[in-house]
Amino acid sequence: MFLGVQAEIIAYEDNKAFSLVLPDNPLADFVVLPPQYHKLWYSNVLCGTIRGALEMINMKVACTFKKDTLRGHETNEIRVELIEILKDKYEDDEM
């Protein structure tokens, strides 16, 4: 939504993982990776954003890029897997 791109969601049978398929990635519009950086996942900041947002609602996830147009794929695919649901930690304010 914030990137101005509509993503397709592919859910998996175990209900603990899904993929976001982005037909276009605005972060990579004017980027060309030199051959020495062929292993770099340039838009990996999106995975960090997703992981951080889900941690704010007590969900620990693994988020990885599976496909990237900068690497020659037709689309961008981000896979999100639920690791665990975290319990709230409450600390006493009394000293």
NUMIKOL-213481 format. One record per atom (N, C-alpha, C): residue number from 1; residue in one letter; atom name; x, y, z. Coordinates in nm, 3 decimals. Layout:
! NUMIKOL-213481
 pos code site       x       y       z
 NUM    A   CA       X       Y       Z
...
***
This chain:
! NUMIKOL-213481
 pos code site       x       y       z
   1    M    N   0.083  -0.118   0.000
   1    M   CA   0.000   0.000   0.000
   1    M    C   0.088   0.125   0.000
   2    F    N   0.192   0.126   0.083
   2    F   CA   0.276   0.246   0.093
   2    F    C   0.368   0.260  -0.027
   3    L    N   0.394   0.151  -0.098
   3    L   CA   0.479   0.157  -0.216
   3    L    C   0.400   0.189  -0.342
   4    G    N   0.268   0.188  -0.332
   4    G   CA   0.185   0.214  -0.449
   4    G    C   0.176   0.094  -0.542
   5    V    N   0.198  -0.025  -0.489
   5    V   CA   0.195  -0.148  -0.568
   5    V    C   0.098  -0.244  -0.501
   6    Q    N   0.016  -0.308  -0.581
   6    Q   CA  -0.076  -0.406  -0.526
   6    Q    C  -0.010  -0.543  -0.528
   7    A    N  -0.007  -0.609  -0.414
   7    A   CA   0.058  -0.740  -0.401
   7    A    C  -0.046  -0.851  -0.406
   8    E    N  -0.003  -0.963  -0.461
   8    E   CA  -0.086  -1.083  -0.459
   8    E    C  -0.036  -1.169  -0.342
   9    I    N  -0.128  -1.228  -0.268
   9    I   CA  -0.091  -1.309  -0.153
   9    I    C  -0.115  -1.455  -0.186
  10    I    N  -0.011  -1.536  -0.163
  10    I   CA  -0.023  -1.680  -0.183
  10    I    C  -0.011  -1.744  -0.045
  11    A    N  -0.119  -1.804   0.001
  11    A   CA  -0.119  -1.871   0.132
  11    A    C  -0.080  -2.016   0.115
  12    Y    N  -0.014  -2.071   0.216
  12    Y   CA   0.026  -2.211   0.214
  12    Y    C  -0.064  -2.291   0.306
  13    E    N  -0.068  -2.421   0.284
  13    E   CA  -0.163  -2.509   0.353
  13    E    C  -0.148  -2.511   0.503
  14    D    N  -0.028  -2.494   0.554
  14    D   CA  -0.008  -2.504   0.698
  14    D    C  -0.055  -2.380   0.775
  15    N    N  -0.098  -2.278   0.706
  15    N   CA  -0.145  -2.152   0.765
  15    N    C  -0.041  -2.084   0.853
  16    K    N   0.086  -2.116   0.833
  16    K   CA   0.193  -2.052   0.908
  16    K    C   0.290  -1.980   0.815
  17    A    N   0.258  -1.975   0.687
  17    A   CA   0.345  -1.907   0.591
  17    A    C   0.261  -1.853   0.475
  18    F    N   0.311  -1.746   0.416
  18    F   CA   0.249  -1.691   0.296
  18    F    C   0.356  -1.618   0.216
  19    S    N   0.326  -1.593   0.091
  19    S   CA   0.416  -1.517   0.005
  19    S    C   0.345  -1.394  -0.048
  20    L    N   0.418  -1.285  -0.053
  20    L   CA   0.370  -1.163  -0.117
  20    L    C   0.437  -1.155  -0.254
  21    V    N   0.358  -1.151  -0.359
  21    V   CA   0.412  -1.142  -0.494
  21    V    C   0.386  -1.000  -0.545
  22    L    N   0.494  -0.928  -0.571
  22    L   CA   0.486  -0.791  -0.619
  22    L    C   0.524  -0.789  -0.766
  23    P    N   0.434  -0.745  -0.853
  23    P   CA   0.469  -0.740  -0.995
  23    P    C   0.576  -0.635  -1.025
  24    D    N   0.581  -0.532  -0.942
  24    D   CA   0.677  -0.424  -0.962
  24    D    C   0.730  -0.382  -0.826
  25    N    N   0.857  -0.345  -0.821
  25    N   CA   0.918  -0.300  -0.697
  25    N    C   0.973  -0.160  -0.717
  26    P    N   0.906  -0.058  -0.664
  26    P   CA   0.951   0.079  -0.684
  26    P    C   1.088   0.108  -0.624
  27    L    N   1.132   0.029  -0.526
  27    L   CA   1.266   0.050  -0.469
  27    L    C   1.376   0.014  -0.568
  28    A    N   1.344  -0.066  -0.668
  28    A   CA   1.445  -0.112  -0.762
  28    A    C   1.429  -0.051  -0.902
  29    D    N   1.350   0.056  -0.914
  29    D   CA   1.323   0.115  -1.046
  29    D    C   1.448   0.162  -1.118
  30    F    N   1.536   0.230  -1.049
  30    F   CA   1.654   0.289  -1.113
  30    F    C   1.783   0.223  -1.066
  31    V    N   1.775   0.093  -1.038
  31    V   CA   1.890   0.021  -0.984
  31    V    C   1.938  -0.084  -1.085
  32    V    N   2.069  -0.090  -1.103
  32    V   CA   2.132  -0.195  -1.181
  32    V    C   2.244  -0.251  -1.094
  33    L    N   2.238  -0.379  -1.066
  33    L   CA   2.340  -0.441  -0.982
  33    L    C   2.461  -0.480  -1.066
  34    P    N   2.580  -0.436  -1.027
  34    P   CA   2.701  -0.480  -1.096
  34    P    C   2.723  -0.630  -1.073
  35    P    N   2.794  -0.697  -1.163
  35    P   CA   2.814  -0.842  -1.152
  35    P    C   2.877  -0.887  -1.020
  36    Q    N   2.963  -0.805  -0.959
  36    Q   CA   3.027  -0.847  -0.834
  36    Q    C   2.928  -0.849  -0.717
  37    Y    N   2.810  -0.789  -0.734
  37    Y   CA   2.708  -0.788  -0.628
  37    Y    C   2.589  -0.876  -0.664
  38    H    N   2.610  -0.981  -0.739
  38    H   CA   2.500  -1.065  -0.785
  38    H    C   2.431  -1.140  -0.670
  39    K    N   2.494  -1.151  -0.554
  39    K   CA   2.431  -1.218  -0.440
  39    K    C   2.352  -1.122  -0.350
  40    L    N   2.358  -0.995  -0.379
  40    L   CA   2.291  -0.894  -0.296
  40    L    C   2.140  -0.893  -0.321
  41    W    N   2.064  -0.898  -0.213
  41    W   CA   1.918  -0.880  -0.221
  41    W    C   1.893  -0.732  -0.191
  42    Y    N   1.886  -0.651  -0.295
  42    Y   CA   1.884  -0.506  -0.281
  42    Y    C   1.766  -0.456  -0.198
  43    S    N   1.651  -0.512  -0.215
  43    S   CA   1.530  -0.463  -0.148
  43    S    C   1.501  -0.535  -0.018
  44    N    N   1.601  -0.592   0.044
  44    N   CA   1.582  -0.668   0.167
  44    N    C   1.531  -0.581   0.282
  45    V    N   1.537  -0.451   0.267
  45    V   CA   1.482  -0.361   0.369
  45    V    C   1.331  -0.385   0.386
  46    L    N   1.266  -0.431   0.281
  46    L   CA   1.123  -0.463   0.291
  46    L    C   1.100  -0.579   0.388
  47    C    N   1.188  -0.678   0.386
  47    C   CA   1.177  -0.791   0.479
  47    C    C   1.195  -0.743   0.623
  48    G    N   1.289  -0.653   0.645
  48    G   CA   1.310  -0.600   0.779
  48    G    C   1.191  -0.520   0.828
  49    T    N   1.127  -0.448   0.738
  49    T   CA   1.009  -0.369   0.773
  49    T    C   0.893  -0.461   0.811
  50    I    N   0.872  -0.564   0.733
  50    I   CA   0.764  -0.660   0.762
  50    I    C   0.790  -0.730   0.894
  51    R    N   0.913  -0.778   0.913
  51    R   CA   0.948  -0.848   1.036
  51    R    C   0.931  -0.757   1.158
  52    G    N   0.977  -0.633   1.149
  52    G   CA   0.964  -0.539   1.260
  52    G    C   0.820  -0.504   1.292
  53    A    N   0.738  -0.488   1.189
  53    A   CA   0.597  -0.456   1.211
  53    A    C   0.524  -0.572   1.279
  54    L    N   0.555  -0.694   1.239
  54    L   CA   0.490  -0.809   1.300
  54    L    C   0.540  -0.835   1.442
  55    E    N   0.664  -0.798   1.471
  55    E   CA   0.713  -0.810   1.609
  55    E    C   0.640  -0.713   1.702
  56    M    N   0.595  -0.601   1.649
  56    M   CA   0.521  -0.505   1.730
  56    M    C   0.386  -0.561   1.775
  57    I    N   0.335  -0.661   1.703
  57    I   CA   0.210  -0.725   1.745
  57    I    C   0.236  -0.868   1.793
  58    N    N   0.358  -0.889   1.846
  58    N   CA   0.398  -1.013   1.913
  58    N    C   0.401  -1.136   1.822
  59    M    N   0.445  -1.119   1.699
  59    M   CA   0.463  -1.232   1.609
  59    M    C   0.607  -1.235   1.564
  60    K    N   0.675  -1.345   1.593
  60    K   CA   0.813  -1.362   1.547
  60    K    C   0.808  -1.437   1.414
  61    V    N   0.863  -1.376   1.309
  61    V   CA   0.855  -1.435   1.176
  61    V    C   0.993  -1.438   1.111
  62    A    N   1.006  -1.524   1.011
  62    A   CA   1.122  -1.525   0.922
  62    A    C   1.073  -1.470   0.789
  63    C    N   1.140  -1.371   0.739
  63    C   CA   1.097  -1.305   0.616
  63    C    C   1.216  -1.304   0.518
  64    T    N   1.197  -1.361   0.401
  64    T   CA   1.305  -1.370   0.303
  64    T    C   1.254  -1.344   0.162
  65    F    N   1.342  -1.290   0.079
  65    F   CA   1.313  -1.275  -0.063
  65    F    C   1.334  -1.409  -0.131
  66    K    N   1.241  -1.451  -0.213
  66    K   CA   1.254  -1.572  -0.293
  66    K    C   1.281  -1.539  -0.439
  67    K    N   1.224  -1.430  -0.487
  67    K   CA   1.245  -1.387  -0.626
  67    K    C   1.262  -1.236  -0.627
  68    D    N   1.344  -1.189  -0.720
  68    D   CA   1.369  -1.045  -0.732
  68    D    C   1.392  -1.012  -0.880
  69    T    N   1.328  -0.907  -0.928
  69    T   CA   1.343  -0.869  -1.068
  69    T    C   1.486  -0.826  -1.099
  70    L    N   1.559  -0.778  -1.000
  70    L   CA   1.699  -0.741  -1.021
  70    L    C   1.787  -0.863  -1.048
  71    R    N   1.739  -0.979  -1.012
  71    R   CA   1.812  -1.103  -1.035
  71    R    C   1.760  -1.178  -1.157
  72    G    N   1.671  -1.115  -1.232
  72    G   CA   1.623  -1.176  -1.356
  72    G    C   1.489  -1.247  -1.346
  73    H    N   1.426  -1.248  -1.230
  73    H   CA   1.295  -1.311  -1.217
  73    H    C   1.188  -1.218  -1.274
  74    E    N   1.073  -1.273  -1.306
  74    E   CA   0.963  -1.194  -1.362
  74    E    C   0.893  -1.108  -1.258
  75    T    N   0.888  -1.156  -1.133
  75    T   CA   0.822  -1.084  -1.025
  75    T    C   0.911  -1.082  -0.902
  76    N    N   0.866  -1.012  -0.801
  76    N   CA   0.932  -1.011  -0.670
  76    N    C   0.845  -1.093  -0.576
  77    E    N   0.908  -1.184  -0.502
  77    E   CA   0.832  -1.267  -0.408
  77    E    C   0.901  -1.263  -0.272
  78    I    N   0.822  -1.228  -0.170
  78    I   CA   0.870  -1.225  -0.033
  78    I    C   0.794  -1.332   0.044
  79    R    N   0.867  -1.422   0.107
  79    R   CA   0.803  -1.529   0.186
  79    R    C   0.811  -1.494   0.334
  80    V    N   0.698  -1.506   0.402
  80    V   CA   0.689  -1.478   0.545
  80    V    C   0.643  -1.605   0.615
  81    E    N   0.722  -1.651   0.713
  81    E   CA   0.689  -1.773   0.787
  81    E    C   0.679  -1.741   0.935
  82    L    N   0.571  -1.783   0.998
  82    L   CA   0.551  -1.763   1.141
  82    L    C   0.639  -1.860   1.219
  83    I    N   0.722  -1.807   1.308
  83    I   CA   0.806  -1.889   1.394
  83    I    C   0.736  -1.915   1.527
  84    E    N   0.690  -1.807   1.590
  84    E   CA   0.615  -1.823   1.715
  84    E    C   0.537  -1.695   1.745
  85    I    N   0.436  -1.711   1.828
  85    I   CA   0.362  -1.596   1.878
  85    I    C   0.418  -1.567   2.016
  86    L    N   0.470  -1.449   2.034
  86    L   CA   0.536  -1.411   2.159
  86    L    C   0.435  -1.373   2.266
  87    K    N   0.466  -1.402   2.389
  87    K   CA   0.380  -1.362   2.501
  87    K    C   0.417  -1.221   2.543
  88    D    N   0.318  -1.148   2.589
  88    D   CA   0.343  -1.014   2.641
  88    D    C   0.424  -1.021   2.768
  89    K    N   0.518  -0.927   2.781
  89    K   CA   0.598  -0.920   2.902
  89    K    C   0.556  -0.793   2.976
  90    Y    N   0.511  -0.811   3.098
  90    Y   CA   0.471  -0.699   3.181
  90    Y    C   0.570  -0.685   3.296
  91    E    N   0.615  -0.566   3.317
  91    E   CA   0.707  -0.540   3.427
  91    E    C   0.636  -0.456   3.530
  92    D    N   0.668  -0.483   3.656
  92    D   CA   0.611  -0.401   3.764
  92    D    C   0.669  -0.261   3.759
  93    D    N   0.584  -0.163   3.776
  93    D   CA   0.631  -0.025   3.784
  93    D    C   0.675   0.009   3.925
  94    E    N   0.641  -0.077   4.021
  94    E   CA   0.677  -0.050   4.161
  94    E    C   0.823  -0.084   4.185
  95    M    N   0.883  -0.007   4.271
  95    M   CA   1.023  -0.033   4.310
  95    M    C   1.032  -0.049   4.456
***
